[in-house]
Amino acid sequence: MKQLSGFCRRVGISVNAGLNLVNAVKREASRQSRQSHSKIWQSVAESLENGNSLAESLQPFKKQFGEMFVALIEVGEESGHLGETLTDLADYYDQMIRIRRDFLKSLTFPIIEFIAAIIIVGILILVLGVIEQFTGQRLDILGWGLVGVTGFIRYVIFLAVAGSLGVFLYRFIKGNIQRSRPIHYLLLRIPKIGRMLKTFSLMRLTWGLHLTMRTGMDVCRALRLSFQGSGFAPVHDQLPVILNTVENGGTLTEAFQAAKYLDDDLLSGVDSGEQSGNLPELMHRLTNQYLQESLLNLKILSVAGGFAVYGCIAVFIIFIIFRLFSFYLGIINEAVSGI
């Protein structure tokens, strides 16, 4: 997204200034630090030199850029507003980057605490092995059968397997709404988390509607691209109902009212925008509203996550204390019974 944002911003400025599009794309190819990205832009520049449009040149790389990106470029060229479309896309990617950065920033301390707890457990396992070497007595405080170097190796293997499984599951469901649909509906039922994901999805939806509707794109195509870009199954799955209503002669307001899981503010915005003819502008306002709500929800969630990590660490410490108490109590009882 960062590279696409820079491309859209720089090329959009060049197009608005009346500069040559081919030269602008060639400059982008030379800017890329990764060879694979540079080759893509070189291929796009060569296609432009052969007389193809920018949208046609991007078609072979639709998977890398995304369907909405290519579709908006196509409509921007057809309408003669390519520069404005690129600038709008740059704004969109900048917003996505900002949200991602804020989200990762909010998770920094909980992640550090979690990693510290994992390291401490590993050190404890090694220390238990050292105690066993000096005393000759096996001390399994954790109760997991993990003591010494052997136990530490098993612990590291477990963490590696668990981490690899988590990464695999994340990559398996990422970007494929069909595979992640059950998880999305499950997350929707969780207080705060469900609302946060829904709000973020509605923000992407309204931004997509703002971008597509202002270009004069066909309504059904604009709806399809916008809902596909929402990225959250409960919102994405409302597309068939909305398209069916519109295709049967219904208004956008009626179509959105027939759907589920949408926000009252969105329904009101669509109704007002359709009646006033300012739907793109109202969708832009809603985007900013959902953005602020998303950022607030992220802060709340990060605070809750931090307390949850603190709580887990506190429970673990209490668990260790009781295990130590039980161990020494057992030693004392053995000593007393031998008297």
C-alpha positions, 0 to 999 in steps of 0.5 A: 500500500505504501508503494501504491500510495506513492505511485498514485500521488506522484503520477497523479500530480504529473498527469494533472500537470499535463506531463507525459504518463509514460515518463512518469511510470518509467520514473516509478520503475527506477524508484522501486527498491525491489526488483520484482516491483521494478519489473512490473512498472517497466512492463506497464511502461512498455505497454503504454509505449505500445499504445495501450491505456494505463488500465490495459497495461495494468490488467496482467497485474490485477492480482497484485494491484487489486480489482478496485485499483484497476477498475478505478484507473479504467474509469478515470481514463474513460472520464478524463479524470485520471489525475483526480482518481489517482490522487483519491486512491493515494488518499485511500492508501494513506488512510489504510497505512495510518490505520495499520500503523496505529493498530501495530503501535497500539499492540506494541506494549502487549506484544513486548509483555507477551514475548517477555513472559515467553522468554522468562518461562524459557529461562525458568526451565533452564534454571530448574535444570541447573538446580537439578544438577546441583541438588540432584532433585528434579524440581518441576514447578511448571508441572509440564515435565519441562526441566533443563536443556532437554525441556527447553528444547521441547519448549522452543519446538512447541513455540515454533510449531504453534507460531508456524501454525498461527502464521499458516492459518493467518495466511490461509484465511487472509484475503480469501473471504470464502475461507474466513467467512465463519471466523468473521461471523464468529468475531462479529458476535464478540463485543467491541471486537465485532463492532470494531471490525464492522466499523472498519469494514464500513469505512472501507465500503463508504470510501469505495462508494465515494471513489466509484460513485464520483467517477460516473461508474455504472451503479452495479459495478460500483456497488460490486467493487465497493462491497468486495473491498469491504473485507468483512464477510457480514458486510460483503455478503449483503451485496447480492441482496442490494444488487438484486434490489437495484437490478429490479428497479429499486432505489439505492436507499431501498437496496441498503434498507433490505440488507442486514448488518449495515449501520443506521448512519450509512442508511441515512447517508445513502438516503440523503445522498440519493435525494440530494445528488451528493452521494459521493460527498456524503460517503466521504464524510461517513468515511471520516466518521468511521475512521475516527470511530475505528481509531477510538475502538483500536485504542480501547482494544489495545488498552483491554489487550494490555490489561489482559496480558498483565492479567495472564502474567499475574495469574502465571506468577501466582501459579508459580508461587503456589507450585513453589509453596506446594513443593516446599510444603511437601519437603517439610512434611517429608522431614516432619514425618521422618522425625 
